[in-house]
């Protein structure tokens, strides 16, 4: 959330959160790794010391007009987000806005859960505030508000949501993060939910942001990882000003201590145990967690789930799973703690995927205005480098402020593109920093992959939506109409949310195959933590199975691979299930979703 490079957040011009001790460790690690890696890292060291150049690359391909179409009203969605601002510049009101795609009734159609803010940001709970909303999707594709009937009309000071079948009973459960106590809703399999937060032991005492379900100990039960942001009390508010004009502004997060991450182990029977301290994820000291986004991922390919945490204005965390319920921060060693300048950034949204087709998962993070968003390229063996400049992302992402994001093949041409929701923190940013071209409301961005991991901003030629300006926060991605292309719901801060239909299929472009994984036995029912490799036409496409990514949201966990325009026969998927079993599924059909059931494939040789 704080500006870096040439600028600082308004009112923080003298603040230098560069953490020289961490930068020194980062550079030492780069020298050390240069003797281990097959490729020299001296060019990266030079960039860290002397900065980067903006590099322009030739770019091919193109998007059709109206790549995404606003269908909010058509689908009967009328959600208005309320952040609860009362003029006091309380930090929670600027950071919230989550959503979740969830097929809560098991009818094969995605439903939509939207997390409301608050009627009065000076209170943790307000019975009179607008509630969270659950929209059920009917057979006609329209959505109906069933919040009260389903029992999920939470009235807390809402932040985000996570989805997972924690009890392996075949239906999707729901976890809501709040500024205040968090809520775990157990799905009763009859269209209703029950709040079991207290007895489950997952309320969490901090200001929580993103959360993720994942099986960290391989027992077949989904555990729960929660990023927590700041130690913050609205009743003990610090007044900050934006610049020499003394205009009121939100305080920089470095004014507050960070809140440690939380890890809850599923013990079965609807009960979780908080093992955060013994697991080692409660970072203390000067550099504490200020977590906003979280991505469960197997970054080192050892078969267990790790957690990459996007921290605000302090180095990111990469919690490496050591087994036995223990973790260590490997972010510096892996190369994802800092950017190429050896500086921490104000990271919000996060996602992971193979953007350059080399078989390694890469990571993308959205950052504050006048920082670039950051792309960490995977090199294998658990090592990454800042590939932002090489990917052509510097010019496109430097000035705007990013939150929700996704690496996904929006046009089904076989490579991963990038979507980013945009919107500033500071309402008066144009007045506070005149002449910089900064604005509070900002248009979203669509960044197209050229097939080699280089990106170009195609927003201006992708339709009317990208000419509009909002204050974007969470972005939840899912194929709500089951047509094969990925749609997106965007939560706009204190504005109406927007459902965007992806127009790829409607435009007659792109082949695809969709896979829904179902675990069993020692693998969790959702198959979170599994890895899929699709082999088609001499190419191998890679994806990890998860719903947690972006910012404060839960995405559609199904895996969709774009196959370009030509129909493809003889598709084959290699699945490494979360419990380690490797199977091959053959003769998959393009143009539809298929369920891959653990134990039903051919054992891999």
N, C-alpha and C positions, 0 to 999 in steps of 0.2 A: 504494500500500500504506500510506501514512501518512494519518492522519486530518487533516481541515482544518476549516473553519468554526469552530465553537465549541470543538473539541477537538483533541487531538494523539494520536498513537500513544502507548501506555503507555511511560513513561520518557523521553518527548521533549517535556515540557510547555513547555520554554523554547526549543524549536527553531522558527525562523520561516523556512521556505523560500519565502517569498512572492516573492523576487526582485524588489525594488523597481525595479531598472533595466528589467526586462522589463515590469513593470506600467506604468511611465511610457511605454515605447514602445508598448504596447498602447493606452493612452488617446490618445496622439498619433495613432496610426493610425486610431482611431475618428473623431477630429475630421477627419482628412484624408479619409477615405472618405465622411464626411457631405456633402462637396462633390462627390463623384463619383457616388454612388448616387442613384437616383431617389427613394428613400424616406429620410427623415431618420433618423439614428442617435442623436440626442440621448436618446430614451428608453432606449436601451441603455447610453449613457454614464451616465445617472442611476442605472440599476440597478447598474452597476459600482461607482459611488461610494457608493451608499446602501443596497445590498442589494436583495433581492426580497421580494415578498409571496407568500404561498401563495394561489393562486387556485383556486376550485372551479367546475367547469362542470357543467351538466346532461349526462347521459350516457344514450345509448340502446343498444339491442342487448342481447345476453346470450349466455352460453355454456351449452351443455348439460352435464349432469353427466358426470364422467369424460372430460374433454376429452383427457387422455392416460392410457394404461393401461400399467402395468408388465408387460412380457412377457418379462423377462430369463430366467427359469427355463424358460418355455415354449419359448423359442428356443435353449435349450441354451448359454447364455452364463454363464460362472462366473468371470469375471475379477475378481481381488482386487488392488487397487492397493496397492503397498508403497512408502512414502516414505522408508524407511530411517532414521527418527528413532532416535537413541540417547541422547537426553536432553541433548545439547549445545546445542540451539537453533541449528542450522546453517540458514542461510537457504534453501538449495535445497530442503530437505525440506518447506517450507511452500508452495512456489510451483508445483509440477509437477503433471502430470496431463493428457496429451494423447491424441488419438484421430484417426482418419481413416476416412472412407468411401471405398472404392476398389473398383472393379470390376476386380480384377487379372487375372482369367481371361477377360474379355470375353464373359461369358455373359448379360449384361443384368441381372444381379442384383448389388446392392451387397454387397461384403464389408466386413469391419470390422477395422481395425488399431488395437491398443491399446498405448499406450506405458507401460511399467512404470517405476517409480521405482528404488529400489535397496535392497539388503539391508543396506548399511552406508553411511550418508551421509558418512562420513569418508574414503571412497576414491572415486576417479573411476570405477573399474571393479572389478567383483568377479565372478569366474567362477562363484561359487556363488549369485549372486543370481537371482531369478526373471527370466525374459526377457520382452520384448515378445511380444505374441500377435497372430497373424493368424487371424481366423475366416472361413472360407469359407462362404457361404450356399448351401445346396442348393436343389433344385427344390421341396422341401417347406417352405421358409422357415426351416428350422433351420440353426444355425451349427455348424461343426466346426473345431477347432483344427488348422491345417495349418502352424504356425509353423516347425517343424523341417524339414518336407518342402520348404517354400517357401524356406528359407534366410534368413528375416528375424527369427530369434529373437535380436534384439539384446539384449545384456546390459550396455549402458552405463547411465549414470545418466540416465535418459530424461526429457525435457521434453515435446516436441511433435512434430508431423509435418506434412508438406506433400505434395501429390500433383500430378503433372503429367507429360505425355509429352514429356520434354525432348529426345528424339531423333526425335520425329515418326514413330515406327515403328508406331503404332496401338495401343500398350498403355500402361498407366499405370505410371509409375515412382514411387518413394517416397523421400522425404527425411526423416530423423529428426534432431531437434535434441536435444542432450544437455548436461549439465554435464560437459564433457569433449569429445572429438572427435565431430563430427556424422557421420552416415552417409548416403550416397547409394546406394540399391539400384536397379540397372537391371533392369527386367522382361525376362526371357528369352523370354517368349511361350510357355512350356511349363509354366507353373505354378510356376516358380522365379525367384529373383532372385539377382543377383551384386552384392556390395559393391564399388563402384568409387570409393569416396570419395577415396582417396589419389591415384590417377591422374587423377581428375577435378579435383582441387584445391579441394574444397569442405568440407574437414574443419572449418575455422573455429577460431581459437585462443581464443575467448571462451566465456562461459556464455551459450548461445543460448536463445532462447525461441521465439517464433513465426517462421514462414518462409512465403514465398509465391513461387510460380512466376508469371512474367509476362514478356512480350516487351517489353523497355524500348527497344530500338533498331530495331524494325520489320523485323528480318531473317527473321522466321518461326520463330525458335528461342526456346524458353522460357529466360529467365534466372532467377536465383535471388536474392531479397532475404531477408536474415536479420536479425531484431532480436536484439540482444545486450543483456544486462541489466547486470550489475555486474562489476567487477574483483574477484574473490572467490576466496579460497583457504581451503578447510576446515582446512588445517593451520596457518593463521595466523588463528585465530578470535578475534573480539572478544566479550567477555562483556558483555551488557547486562541490565538489570533493568527490570521493568515499571512500578513506581511506588515510593513511599516504603517499601513493605514489602520491597523488594529481591528480589522474586520474579524468577527468571530468565525472560527473554523474548527474542524475536527483535529484533535490532538494526534500527533504522530504515535504509532504503536510503541516506539521506543520510550515513550513516557511511562509505560506500564511494564510490569513483569509478565513474561510469557507463562501460559498455563501448560503443564506437561501433558503429553498424550496419554490415552487410557487404553488398556487392553483387557478385555473380559473374556475369560475362557469358559466355554460352554461345558458344564458338568452333567448335562442331561436333566430330564425331568423339569425343564423350564427354568433352571437356575444357572447363573453365571457367577464366576469368581473373578474379582478384580486382582489381577496378578501384575499390574503395571510396574510396581517397584521391583519385584523379584525378576521380572522379565527384562528390566533394564531400559524401558522406554520413557522413563521420567527424567529427562535431561534436566540438570540443575546447573546453577552457576550463572555467569554473565550472559552466556549465549543459551537461552532457553527456547524451547519450542514455542512458536507462535503459528501453530498449524492452521491452515485453511483448506487445502486440498489433500486428498490421500488416494494413492493408487496401489492396490494389492497386485504384486507382480513377482515373478521368479526371475530376478535380474541376472542371477549368476548361473541359471540353468541346472541347479542341483536338485530340482524336483519339489522343493518346498516354497511356501509363499513368504515373500518379504514385503515391506511397506515403504514406498517412496512418499515422503511428506513434503508438500509445498509450504514453506514457511515464509512469513511476512517480515522482510527486512533483516533476517538473520539467516545463516546457512541452512539449506535444506537438510533433511534427515533421510537416510536410507537405512531402515532397520533390517539388518541381515538376520535371517532366522538361523540360529545356531543349533536348533533342536532342543528338546527338553524344556520348552517354554522360555528359552533365553534368547535375547536379541542384542546386537551391538550396532552402533552407528557406523556404517561403511561409506557414507556419502563422500567424504574427502578422498578416500582411497579409490573409489569408483569413478570420481570425476563429476558428480552431480550436485555437490554442495554449493558451488559458486559458478559464476559465469567465466567467460574466457579472460576477463580482466581480473580474475581472482577476487571478485566482489560478490557479496550477497545481494540478492534482489528481493523485491516485494512481490512474491509469488502468490497467486490465487488459484487458478484452475490448472488441471493436470490431466494428461492422458498418455497412453503408451501404445505403440504399434510399429510395425516394420515399414518405414517410409521409403526406403531405398532398395527393397527387395533382396537384401543380403542374408535374410534369415535371422537377423538379430533385432530384438525389440528396441526401439528408440523412444525417448521421452520428450514430451512437449509441455512447457509451462507458460501460462499467461502472467504478465507482470504489469507494473504501474506505468503511467504515462511517462514519456521520455526515458524509458527503458525499452529495450527490445524484448519481445517474447523470446523464449529460449528453447532451442532444439538440441537435446543431448543425443548424439549418435552412438549407438551400441557398436562396439568393436569385437564383441565376444569375450568370453572368460570374465565377465563381470566388469568390464572397463568401458568408459564413455568419454566423449569429448564434446565440447561446445561446437556444434556444427551450424550455428545460426547464420553466420555470414555466408558460408558455403551454400546453404540452402536458399539464399536470396531473400531472407526474411527481415533484414535490418531495416531497409527503407519502409516497408509495408507496416511494420509493427512498432516502430520507435515511438511515434507520437501518441497513438491512442492507448487507452487503458483497458486491459482485458480481464474477463472473469471466466464464464463458462466456455468450454472448448471440447472438441472431439477430433481425433484422427479417424477418418472414415472415408470410404470410397463413395463419395456422394453421387458421382456420375457412372459408377459401375464399370470403369474402364480398366480395373485391375491394379490400381495404386491408391494410396491413402492420401486424401486431401485434408484440409484443416478448416474448421469453422470456429469463429471466436465471437462471443457477445462482448459488446463494448459499452462503456459508460463510466464517467468519472466519479470520484468520491465527493469532491468539493463542488457545491452548487455554483459558487461564485468564482470558479477557476478562471474564467475569461477576464474578470475584473482584477483578480489577484495577480495574474501573470499575463498582462496585456501584450499583444504583439506576437505571441507564440502560436496562435491558432488552436489553442486548447478549448474544449467545450465540455459542458456537463453531460448533455445528451449527445450520443455518438451513434453512427451507423455500425451495424455488425459487419464482419468481414468473412469472405469466402476465398481461401487460398488454394489454388489448384496445383497439384503435383504433376510434373512433366514426365513422370515415370522413372526418374533417376534420383528422386529426392530433392529436387529444386522446385521452389514454389513461386507463383505469381499471384498477386492480388487481382482477382477477376470480378470483384464485387460490382464495379461500375457497369459491367455488361452482363450481369446475371439476373436482372429483373428489378421491378419496382421496389421490392422489399428493402433492398440495400441502399436506397436513397432516403430511407426514413431514419429518424434519430430517436433513440430511447436511452434509458439508463439501465442497461442490461446487467443481469447478475447470473443466476443459475440457468443452465441450458441442458435439458434432458433429451436424449436422443433415442428414438425407437421407431420401428416400422408399424405405426398404429393401424394402417390399412392393409398390412400383410401383402403388399405388392412387390416387395423386394428392395425398394430403395428406402433409405433411412430418413425419417422425418424428425422434426425437432420442436419441442415446446420451450419457449423462452420466458423466464420470469423477469419482468421489468420492475425496478424499484419504485414503489408507490405509483404504479401505472398498470394498465391492463396488460395481462400476459398475452402471448401470441403463439398460436399453433401454426407451424409452417409445414405444408405438404411438399415433400420432395417431388419435383416434376419430371424426373428422369424417365421413369417407366411410362408415364402419361405421354411423354414426348417421343416414345418409340425408340429409346436408346438404351443400350446396355443389357447384357445377359448377366445372370446371377445364380447363386445357389445359397440357400439359407439352412443353417444347422442349429437345432435345439438339442443340447446335450442333457442327458438324464443319468445321474449317477445311481449308485446302489451299493449295498454291502459296505465296504470300507471307504467308499467315496460318497461325499455329501450329495444329496439329491439334486441340487442345482448344478453340480459339477464345477463350481467355482474353483479356480486354480488349475484347471485343465488347459492343455495347449493343443491347438489344432493346426495341422499342416495340410493344406489342400493342394493336390498335385493335378495340374491340368495343362495340357498343351505345352509340356516341357517346362512349366514354371511351378514354383512352390510358393504358395501364399500362406502366411503365418498369422495366428491370432491367439490371444489368451482369453479365457472365458471369465468374465467378471461383469458386475453391474455398476460398481463404484468407479467413478472417474469424474471429469469435468469439475464442477464447483457446486457443492451442496446438493447433489442430485443422485438418483439411481437411474441407470439407463436400461434399455432392453438388453437382457443378457444373451440373446441369440446372436450367433455369428453369421454375418453376411459377407460373402466374397463376390466381388465384381469380376465378370468374365469377358468384358468388352462386348461388342455388338454380335460377334459370331457365336452361334450355338456351339456348345462343347459337349461331347460325349465321352464316356469312360472316366468320369470324375472319381477321384479317390481321395479319401481323407485319412490321415494318420493322427490318432488321438492318444496323447499321453494324459491319462486321467489323473485327477488330483492325488490319488493314492499310489501312483506309479505304474499301474497297468498300462501297457501300450497295445493298442488294437488298430487294425486297418478296416475301413469301411469302403466297399467298392461299389461301382455302378450307381453312383449318386446321380440324381436327375437335376438338370439345370432348370431354373425358372420356378422353383417351389421350395418350401421349407420341408425338411426331413428331420425326424427325431433319431438321434443316435443314442442307443441304450447301452450302458456299460455291460459288458459280457456278451453282447450280441455280435461283435465284430470278429474278424479273424486275428488271432494272436500274431503280433509282429515278430518277424525273425530277427 
